[in-house]
Amino acid sequence: MTGRVAGKVAFITGAARGQGRSHAIRLAEEGADIVALDVAEDIESVTRFYPGATEDDLAETVRAVEALDRRIIARKADVRNFDAVKAVVDEGIAELGRIDIVAANAGIFLFGDETHLVSERDWDDVLDINLKGVWHTCKAVTPHLIEQGTGGSIVITSSTAGLKGTPNVAPYTASKHAVVGLMRTLALELGPHGIRVNTVHPTGVATDMILNEACFRLFLPDVEHPTQEQAAPVFATTNVLPVPWIEPIDISNAVLYLASDEARYVTGTELKVDAGYTLR
């Protein structure tokens, strides 16, 4: 099946690499034009774990979408700044005519500290990006979706950490639980306008967010410089299916489904793509 979102425009945050880039490509493959944003710079609290995306990364997303003969507007913007997000949304609508699909994907992952040891900065950065940034994304686009009068689909990236407790990951776990509450509230508010709102809940995904030495050390604390090859078998023990992590395309396919008319009556749902992680 092709053209599952033909004629539609998707707004994607955190689109420079990883899941965000994958979502942009997958939706473009199925006919959507793209409005993309990413902070495209390092965030100080994050860089001790993994580097931030770059403007070159965002440019690569543009090249990948344009290679599919789809239109894309990509801008550098921080989801913590509502005015910046709204400016990208307004420009995208001015250029592409509409927005039908929202993938609120931008997020960060800080880990390793017990809850009472988490710093104020780490807590604020995670909640400001992972929760407030999602709210900003939805807040910026909702008036347009309502005014269009043709419905729409908002897909918020949560996590398996949005469904169960995760030791030593308190800010991330709190933020990913919180967006589920936001999703449910938006689904109730926007349903009368034909706008559907859902969350997706990945297990570990093979992106820079987890494929880094600091994250490997969480699972192999006695290894000085653990490698991906060493970490993979330990990661695999967290899932029911025999895989250490899944690929971005696995989440993109879920986003595509929720964005498409195949899911026209699916709203208020937490869609797990977790290889059985939450069954443990």
N, C-alpha and C positions, 0 to 999 in steps of 0.2 A: 504494500500500500504506500502510495506517495501523495504528497500534497495535503497532508492531514491538517496543516494550519495555513494553507495557501490563502493569500490575501490578508493575512493578519500581521500585526506588528507586535513584537515582544520587547519589553523593557527588562533588562537584566543587570543586576548589580554584582560587583565583584567579577567582572567579565574578562579581566586581563589574562587569566590562566585558570588551570584546574577545572573545577566543576562549572564555573561561570563560562569559560571559553567553550567547554564541551556543550553546555546548554545552547549557546549562541549558534554553534555549528549544527547541532542536531535540529534545532527549530528552523534554521535556514535551509537545511536539507529538505525539510518538509514544507517549504514555501513561505516562511515568515521573513519579513524584514526585521531589523534589529536596532534597538536603541540601547547602548551599552555604556556603563560607567564603571570606573574603578579608581580607588585612591592612588594607585600606581606609584607608591613610594613606601619606604620603610616606616613602620610604627615602632617607636623605641622599645616599648614593652615586649614586642613580639620578636624583635631581631635576635634576642638571645636564644630563641628556639629555631627560627627559620627566617630567611630574608623576605621582604615584601615584594610584591609584583612591581614591574617597572613600566614606563611608557612604551618601551620596546615590546614588552609582553602584550600590552593593549593593542599596539600596532599589528602584531601578529594575529590577534583575533580579528581585526579588520580585514587583513589579507585573506584569512581563511573563509570568512563570510563572503567577501567579494568574489573569491574564486568559485563560489557556488552561484554566482550571478544574482545575489541578493543585495539589497541596499543596507547600509549600516551607518549609524551615527554613533561615534564613540568619543566620550569625553572623560577627562580626568576630574573626579569629584569625590568628596568624602561624604559618606552617608551620615556622618555625625552633623553635617551642616545642611539643614533643611532647605535653605535658599539655594544652595548649590545643586541639590537633588532636583528641586522643582525647576530650576533653570534647564537642566538636561531634559527633563520630561517635556517642558514647554517647547524646547527647540526640536525635540524629536517629533512631537505632534505637528509643529509648524512645517517640518520638512517632509514627514512621511504620512501625515494626514490623520493618524489615529494611534491609539495603543489598545490592544485587546488582551494581551498576556503580560503578566508581571511575574518575574522570577526573582524574589527577594533572597539573594544568595550570599551577599557579602557577609563575611564573618571572620573572626580570629579565634585561635585556640591557644590558651595559656594553661599550663599544667604543672603538677609536681609538688605544690604546696598543700598541706592540710588546711582546712577551711580557716582555722583561727590564725594561720600564718600568712594568708593572702594579703598582699599590700593593697593600700587604698588605690594606688594608681592602676594596678592590675585589674582590680574589681571594676573600677570605673571604665577603663578602656574596653573590657569585654562587654559589659552591659551597654555601654554607649554605642558600640558598633553592632553587636549581635541582637540587641533588643531595640534600643532607640533608633538605630539605623534602619531596622525593618519597619518600625512605625513611621519614620520619615518617608520611606519608600512608598508605603501604602497611602500615607496622608497626601503625598504629592500627586499620586496618580488617580486616587478615588474620584475626585470631582470630574475628571475627564471621562472616566468609565461610566459614571452616572449620566453625564450630559450626553454621551454618545447614544445611550439608550439601546445598545445592542448586546448587553451582557458583558461577560469577560471572565477571565480566570486569573486568580492570584495564587501563586505557589510559593510558600515560605519554606526555606531550608531549615529544618530543625536537625535532629540527630537522635541516635539511640539514647544519647544522654538527655534527650528531652522526654524520655519515657521511663527511665530508671536512674537510680542514683549511681554516681561515678566517683569513687574516692579520689581525693587529691586533684579534683577538677571542679571545684565549687562554682567559680564565676561562670564558666562555660555551661555547666549543667543547669544552673539557675536560669541563664539566658535562654537556653534551648527549651526548658520547660515553659518559660514565660511566653515565648512566641506561639506556643500551642494555645494558651489562653487568649492571646491576641487574635489568632486565627479563628477560634470559635466565636469570639465576639464579632469580628468582621463578617463571618459567614452569616450570622443572624441579622446584622445590620444591612448587608448588601444583597442578601438573597432576594428580597422583593424587587431588586433591579436586575435580576438575572445574572448577578456576578457571583461566581463560585470562589471559595477560599479554602485551601487545603494546605497541609504540611507534608513534607517528605522527611523520612527518618533513616538516613544512611548509617550503616556500620562504618568502620574505617574505610576511607577512600584513598586510593593511591595518588595522592597529590603531595605537594611540598609541606602541607600542614601536618602530615603524620610521617612522611618518609624523610625523617631527619634524625640525626644522632641523638638529640635531646629526647625525642619521643621514644626511640629505640631503648634508651637508657631506663625509661620507666619500666620496661619489661625485662631488662637485663641490667639491674643496678650494680652487679658485681663485675661487669665487663667495662673496661676503661673506655674503649672506642667501639661500641657495638655497630655492626654493619646491618644492612638491610637483609642480607642472606641469613645472618644469625637471628635476627628478630622475627623473621617470617614464621617459623614454626611456633613461636610463642604467641604471636598475634593470632594464629590459626586456632589456638585453643579457646579463644573467646567466641568463636562462631560455631554454629552447629554444622553448617556446610563446610567442607574441608578446604577453606581458602583463608589466607591471612587478611586480605582486604579485597574490596571490589574496585571496579574501574569507574572513572567519571561518567562514561557512557551509560552505565547501569542506572545512574541517577537521572541522567538526561532523558533516557527513555521513559522514566516515570514522570518527569516534568512534562514531556511531550504528551503522554497519555492524559494527564490532568488538564493540560492546555487545550486539548482537542475536543471535538464534539462527541468523541467516544465516551467521554466522562461528563456529558452534559447534565447529568443529575447527580454528580458526585460533589458534595460540598461538606465542609466541617469534618473532613476525614484526615486521620493520621496514617499516611501510607508508608509502611515499613519496607525498606530495601536493605535488609540487614543480615542476610545469610544466616538467619536464626539467632543473632546475637541476643535479642531480648527474651529469648526462651531460657537462657541460662539463669 
